Amino acid sequence: MWLFGWKLPSRTLDLVKLKLDLHDIYNNSREIDRALRGVIQEAVRIKATQVEIIPGKGSGQLKKKVLRFLEQKEIKALYHRIDKDAKNHGRLFVYFQWK
């Protein structure tokens, strides 16, 4: 099920994953920030282990915007690490660790 551009969690062996596809809002900066902030807040709320963000391949400007957003001090404090997909450069993974 999709809500505000991001997919609601799927549970597999206690792994909770969220997915955010930015294809539909690629040209709306305010909406991109709102979607990114929303998916990160939801991940924290439900203690998700992973968020998959799909900025798409394109020229890379949207991916750079997403990375800049994730590097903000208050956002960076919420997650453990970021991985860029080696096979698909239009996709990022944000991992969370919960104690």
Secondary structure, 3 states (H helix, E strand, C coil): CEECCEEEEEEECCEEEEEEECHHHCCCHHHHHHHHHHHHHHHHHHCCCEEEEECCCCCCHHHHHHHHHHCCHHHHCCCCEEEECCCCCCCEEEECCCC
